[in-house]
Amino acid sequence: MVVQSLIRDCLAQRTFWFRFIFLGLFVPCSLLVFPNRVAAVTFSAEVDRSRLSPGDQLTLKVTLEGSVQSLPTAELPTLNGVEVYTGGTSQNFSFINGKTSLSVTTTYYLVVRTDRSFEIPALEVEVQGQTYRTQPIPIQVIPTTSAPRGGDRQEASALC
């Protein structure tokens, strides 16, 4: 009887210490070491100018940043009356104090061949099952105006 009582007390103490160590120390420490891996992602698009004439070129930079290991590249859709050239992609990876951060910037050069204003539509990417979108960017195209032939000469000769 005494031995069974000692064994039962010993098991009860083990259960207490196991619960104390596991729930009191291991679980909180594991939350610090392995935080929730929800990616903080930002997705943006910007142009160097939003007003131009036919034949002019603008630069569009699409940037995707996040605390993840890899990021997709956003694709630009076909734009009527606009020639699109890819200028390249730059990537920046950092690992600071155990935190991973990645930034991918794709540069596009757009040459306007129309005299009508247009809009760069919202771009979309999917990162870890979540869809991110940029804002649409309106582009104002200002048609070039040419003076009627001889119009300036007539004004000049009238001054003489």
Secondary structure, DSSP 8 states (H G I E B T S, - for coil): -HHHHHHHHHHHHHHHHHHIIIIIIIHHHHHHHS------EEEEEEES-SEE-TT-EEEEEEEEEESSS----------TTEEEEEEEEEEEEEEETTEEEEEEEEEEEEEE--SS-EEE---EEEETTEEEE---EEEEE-------TTHHHHHHHHH-
